[in-house]
């Protein structure tokens, strides 16, 4: 039977790297075995759930190309079934009604006692009092999980508590709802963070009641640069943030793949390559470390590797200031500009800003740049005269003319290239000067040189 995996986030925040990586591993595991990947939104917490979070999760997954193979499931639609199963568990001796009040429970917690209610084997004659429903966890023996990443993991059942599956207000808890939904979705492999390992042990009683035996794989968490568990103080960017910052989906995918998994020593891995080679057992057991420099490295690589038409379409999809003004020029000019700057760009934002500089006429210069103009000012009229006399404004002629000027005037290359580049794009270093002038065009190039070189 082909596997079915699921990604089941709670919509209480934006989609971050940790969640996205869990979704990625679920996706490629399913696809590597011709299985199905499903998405479930665990939206039963009415207070903490937000529509913004739901949108962030769904849009982020779609942007990364991790699309669900079925309609997205919303957990709140299954609450009636969750409650029904809880009462069936009572009838079959897997759960019980607990009438402890808050004060009694708090006292047990204060004494750090495992919560085993006196109502575990006792029934209340009156039915008017409030109650919650707790599972009847086994008290003897061990529970074992043969985890596909962690190996065999055991826990003494005496360590398991009788946790709540239905609250006093009649609503189901995560541990109940998640287990039942996995069963209803026919999930064969539960792949999630290793912070859920304890939950997996606790949920075994529900799985046993349902006669449901999924496989487990618990992925080590992502840590910060100090090898500590990520927290809100780390201000890790969301997938939304990465998208707005001009990262390519393929770069994020490659970055997440290399956080705990690899194909030998292969640095660059596409989604399809991962699907063809993935083995869940080869996911590392140690936490992965956030490395923003590595992500920038990947993004720069994929920008350089991408063709101009692909990047042109990505820029068209991208939201940025002065977008209409950006696209009021011929698409072939934009594509040539992309080719010129993509190797030097770490993001779409940088690429767009570089292309914008081609259209600008005037720039602001710092003291060092003003000094470059001042030192080379005597060459300005000679260079302008030579450039004005060019009839065939192409790269070869422009390059040849610049070399002739350097030789005839006994100048260094930087004495010509630096002031020209500053005049043309406001930067002292960058792409070939002849290529810049060719793309900008003769009239506008001469205008910018005359105006800015002072």
N, C-alpha and C positions, 0 to 999 in steps of 0.2 A: 504493500500500500504506500503510495507517495506521501511524504510528510506534509503536515500542515503546521505552520508556525504562526505566531501572532505577536504584534507589538501592542501593548495595552497601557498607554500612559494615562495618568490623571491630569485633567486640564486645569491645573492650579498654577501654572506658570508657562513660560515660553519653552519651545523645544531647544534643548541645549545639546552639546556634543555627546554627553553620556547617554542620553535617551536616543539620539540619532544613531550612535554606534550600535546600541542594542537592536534598534530597528534594522540596521544594515546587516548585522550578523544573522538575524532571523530571516531576512530577505534572501541573502546569498545561500544560506543553508537550505532553504526550501527550493530555490531555483537550481541549486547544484544537483538536486535529486528529483527534478521535474515535479516538485510539489507546489503548494499554495502558500502565499503569504497574506495574512489578514491583519486588519487594524481594528482595534476595539478602544473606544474612548470610555474610560472608567469615570463617568460623570455623575455618580450618586451623591457626592458631597455638594449639596446645593449652596452652601455658604462660601466655599473656597473656589468652586469652579467658575470660570469666566468664558465668555464667547471669544474673547481675544486669544485666550490660550488654545481653544479648540482650533481657531483659524491658523494660529502659529504652527501647531502640530501638523495639521493637514497640508497647509501650504508648504511647510518645510520639507515634509516627506515627498510631496509631488515635485518640488524643485530639485531634490536630490535624485529623483527617478525611482524612489522606493514606493511604488504605487500598490495599493491593496488589490488583491485578486478577487475581491468580492465587495459588496456594499459595506461601507464603514458601519460597524456595530456600536450602538450607544447603550451602555450598560443600564441606564435608568429604565430602558424599555423592558428589561428582564426582571425587575424587582419582584413582581408577583410570583414568578417562578422561583426566585431565591427564597422567598418566605415560605412557599409551599414545600420546598425541599427541607428547610429547617424543621418544619413540623413533622415531616416524614422521618427525619432523623430522630426526633423525640419518640415517635411511635416504635421505632426499631432499636431503641436503646443506644443511639449514637450521640444523643444530646439531651438536655433537660432544661426545665424552667428554673430560674434562680430568682429568689425573692430578697436577696441581701439589699439593704439600702446603701446609699452612698457613704454614710459614716462607717459602716462595717467594712466596706471595700477599702476605704482610705486607710483604716486601721491595719488591714492586712498588708497594704502597700508600704506603710510606715515601718512595719516589722519585717519588711522584705520577704514576706511569706509568699510562696507560690499560691495563686488563687485557686483553691479547691473548695467549692461551695458545699455547705452542709446539705444543700438541696440536691446534691448529685444523686443520692439514692433515697431521697425523701420527697414526698408529694404534699402539696398544700391542699387542704380541704376547701378553703375559700378560693374563688377564682376572680375576686374583685380587685385584688392588689396588683400593683405594677410588677412586672417581671421582665427579665431579659432571658435570652436563650443562650446557653453555653454548650460547647462540645464536651463530650465525655472522653477526654484523652486517655489513652492506655497508661496504666500506672506501673506496669512491669515490663521487663524485656527491653529490647532496643528497636529503634527504627533506622533503617539503612537506605541511603540513596546512592545509586550507582551513577554518579554524575559524569557527563561526557567530557567535562573539563577538569573538575576537581578530583575525579576518581571516586573511590568508595568513601562515603562520609557517613558516620554513625552518630547517633545521639541516644543516651539513656532515656527511656520514656518517662522516668521519674522527673526529668527536667521540663517536661512539657506541661503547660498549664491548661486549665479549662477556660479557654478564651471565649469571648462573646461573639456570637454569630448574628444574633438579632438584638438590637438595643431595646431599652425600655420604651422608646417611642415607636417601636415596631419596624424600624428600618434595618436593613442588613448591613453587615460590616464588610470591609474589603476582603478579608480572608475567605468569607463565605461566597460573596459575589464573584470574585475572581476565579475561584475553583469551579464553581458551577458553570460560569460562562466558558471557561476552557473546555469543559466537558460538552456543553451544548454546541460549541464551535468545532468539535472533533479535533482539537489541537493534539497532535502527536508528540510534539517536542516543545517543552516550555524552556525558552532561552531568555534569561533575564540576568540582572546584576547580582553579584554574590551577596549583596546586602539583603537579598530575598531568600537566602539559603535557610535561615531559621523559619521563615514563613512556609517554605516548602515542607519542612518537617511537621509543622503545625497543621498544615492543610492535608496531610496524608490521611487523617481520619475521614475527611470529607471525600477525598478521592476513593478511599476504600468503600465508603458507603455507596458511592456512585458506581462501584466496580469499574473504575477508570484508572488505567496505568500509563500515564504519559512518561516520556523520557525527559530528563532534566539536563540542563547545561547552565551553570552559573558563571557569568563573565566577571573577572576582576574589575574593580572600579577604576576610574580615571583619577589620578592625583595631581596636585598642583606642582609647581617647579621645586618645592621643598619636600616633595614626596609625601605630602599630607593629603588626607581626604578633602576633596573640594568642598568649599562652603560659599555662602553668599558673599563673604568678604573678598573672595578671589575675583569677583566681577568677571567671570568667564562669559564670553560673548555667546549669544543665542545664534541659532541657524539664521534667524531673521537678520541679525546684526552682520553676520558674515556675508549674507546676500547683499545687503545694503552697502557693505564695504567694498564690493566689487570682486569677491572671490568667485571662482568657477565651481559648479557642483562637482566636477570630476576631481578637482584638487581637494575638496573637502572629503570626498569618498576615499581617495588615495590616502589622505592623512589619517582618517579613522581606521582604515584597513591596517595600516602599519602600527596602530596602537594595540598591539597584542597578537598580531598575526602577520604572516608573510609567506611568500613563495620563495623559499631559499633566501638568497641575498638580494633578490629583485627589489629595487627601490620604487620603481614606478609601476603601479598595478591599476588596470582599468576594472570597471565593474564586471565586464564579461570575462576577463581573465580570472578574476576572483571566483566567479561562479563555476568556471571550468576546473578550478584547482582546490576549492575550499574543502577543508576537513575540520569539523568543529573540535576534534580532539587535539588539534595543533594550536588552538588558541592558548596563549601563555597563562600561567597561573598567577603571575605577579601583576600588580597594578601598573597601568600605563601612565606616563608623565606628560602633562601639557607641554608643548613645545611650539610656541607661536612662530619662531624663526623657521622651523621645519615646514609649517603650513605656508608661509610666505615663499619658501623655496619651491614647494610643489606648485603653488599658484603661478609663479614666474615661469616655471617649466612648461606648464600647460598653455599659458598665454603665448610663449614662443613657438610651441608646437602647433597651435591652432592656426588654421588659414584665415585670411582676411575676411572672407565672406561670412564664416562662422562668427567671428568676433564682431563684425558689423551688425549681425542679427542680435547678438547678445547685448550690444550697446543700445540697439533699438528697443529692447525689452527693459532696459535699465532706466530707473527713474533718477534724473539729475536736473540741476538748475540749467536754464538756458538750452533746454533740449531742442526746442523748435529752431532756435538760431543755429544750433549745431548741425542740424539736418537740412539747412536751407542751401547747402552746396551739393554739387554733383556727388553721387554715391561713389564713383570711381576715385575721386579725389580723397574722400574719407578712407576708402580701402587702401589707397597708397599711403596715406598718413598712418593708418594702423600698422602697415608693414614696416614703416620707418621707426615707429616707437614701441612696438610690442615687446621687443627683446629687452628693452630698458624699463619695462613696467612690471610692478609687482601686483597690480590689481587693475580692474576695469576703471576704477576711479582715477588712478594715475595715468592710465592710457588716455582717457577722455580729457583730462586736464592738459596733457601734453599736446593733444590735437587742437585743443582750444587756443593754445599759444600761437599756433600757426595763423589763426585768423585775427589775432590782436594786432593793433598797429603800434601802440605805445606801451612801454613797460616801465616799471619802477626799478631802479638800480641801486645797489649798495655802494659803499665807498670804494671797495676793491674793484668792482665792475666799472665804476666811473673812471678809476685810474687806468684801467685797460684801454678805455676809449681815448683818454687823454694822451697816453704814451704812443698810441698808434694813429693819432688824428691826422698826421701828415700824409699817411697812406690813403686816406679816405678818397680824395679827389682822383687819384690815379686808378684806384679800384673801381670807382663809380664810372669813370670814363671807359675803362676796359669792358665792364659789364654792359654799359649802355650800347656799345658797339656790336654786341653779339646779335646775330640774326637768327641762328638756330639755337633756341633756348632748351638745350637738352643736357643730360648729365655729363656726357663725354666732353662736350664743348666747354661747359662750365668748369669741370675739373681741370681740363687742359689750360683754360684761361687763368685760373687761380695759380697753377704751377708756373705758368709763364711770368706772372706778376712776382711770385716769390723769387724766381731766378733773376729776372731783370732788375729787380730792386734790391737784391741781396738781402732778402728778409727770411726770418724763420717762419715755419708753417703757422705757428700760433699767433704771429703778428697779424696774420690775415684772417685765420679761421676764428679766433676768439672774438674780435670785434664784429665780424660778420654774423656769427651765431648769436651774440648778444643782441644785435640789431634785429635779427629775424625771429627769434623765439624768446629773447629775454634771459637766456641761459648761457653760461660760459663754456659748458661742455654739453655734448649731446650727439645727435646723428651727423652724418656727412653734410657739410655746408652746401655742396653742389646739389645733393638730393633735396635739401630744404628749399633751396631757391627754385629748383625745377618744379616742385609741388606747389609752392606759393605763387609762382608765375613771375614773369619779368617785371611787369608794371608795379605790382605790389611789393616785390622784393626791393626794387630801387627806391620806392617810396619809403619803406621802412628803414633802409640804410641811411638815406638822406635825413630822415627825421630823428632817428635815435642815436646815431654816431656823432656825439658832440663832446 
